[in-house]
Structures are given as structure tokens and as C-alpha cells.
């Protein structure tokens, strides 16, 4: 059974650093991209970036480039999302999700399994 | 960047059919995927590649895509279908690569 298990909720102050995790199991962790998705309170889904744990190839959304760092440790099947200096506007639920690729006429990419989410609250 | 527009809300009586649209420029040339998100839960994939269903998703969920509009159709709506629904596309020529729609709240009357 494919599972993505995320680390627990965090409460931080502005300016603090944070690293949250997403551990995959039930599949070959190094063979699938993992994505991170933000959901601010009462808002929709926003794609932040993806990483291929096999070689750590990483892509970011322009909105999040330079704001966060995505990494992975394939030895423990875990992906990470980290901030060096949190802002109040980083308060949100963060989801990791596995990327599935389907090639029919052309390739398409979607998220087939999701973690349970990590709530990050940044407040002074 | 590519933009996907959904109606904010759709209301439907139990047993009736709900149709949720996802508008985008020439979206018919792309593959569209749909997610259901119930309150306090992570999103769940309900339709991928326009009209395919993952295992475990009821046949009541179906999708279509043509021109500038993709549609998720929920037949014989049940109270348990009340949720937010998001469309999503991947576009190699777009930045960001992955784009989500604005989301639609489905209310079962």
C-alpha cells in the first residue's frame, strides 16, 4: 500500500527556520517525483515544487523559487520542505503528493497519492 | 502562466447530477485531472487524464474535456459528495508546470 506520512503540526515565530518531512512507503521511492502543495487557510491548492529522489532533480514554481528549499534523502525515503526565515504569510497546510506520469499521445502528470498534510502556523 | 477558472460553488439535490466546469485556453488539448477535498482532509484523485477513474472511485464520477472547457460530472449525487473539487493540468510550456483550478464547493441540498 502506497503511503506518504508527513511530520506533525508546527508553531513557529517569524524569522525562525523550519523543515517538514514526508516519508514514502509501499513503492520505489526513488522512481517517482514528489511534489509539495500549499493550501492557505480557506484557499485553494498551489503547486510549490517537485523533486525526483533518484537524483534530487528539483523544479520550483516561480512563486516559491527562493522562498523554500525542497530536498530528499533517498536512504530513508523522505522528502523535505524547508524555510530559512518564516513569515506570517507562510501559515498554511502543506501537502506532499506523489507524481504519476501517464503517456498516451503525450505525457501528463498528476498527483495520485497525498500525505495527510502538515499545518504550519507562524505567529509572534 | 496558464489559468484554470472554476465556478466558486455548485448546489445540487441528492440523486441529481452535478456538473463542475474548468475553463482554460484550449484546455481540450491538455489532459485534465480532478481532485476531491472534504473538510479537514487531504485531496483525493477522482478523475485523471480527462475521464479515467482510479480504482475505488465510483462510476458516478466521470469527466470530459473539449475546446476551452473540461467538466467533472457527478451522477446520482449523495450527501457524501459534498466537498471542494479542483481541476489540474500539467503544461511543459507553462511556468508553473502544474496548475490547479480555483476550486468549486459542491453543496448537496
Interface residues (C-beta under 8 A of the other chain):
Chain A: X35 X37 X44 X45 X46 X47 X50 X59 X61 X62 X63 X95 X97 X100 X102 X104 X106 X107 X108 X109 X110 X111 X112 X114 X115 X116 X117
Chain B: X1 X30 X31 X33 X35 X37 X42 X43 X44 X45 X48 X49 X54 X84 X86 X88 X89 X90 X92 X95 X96 X97 X98 X99 X100 X101 X102 X103
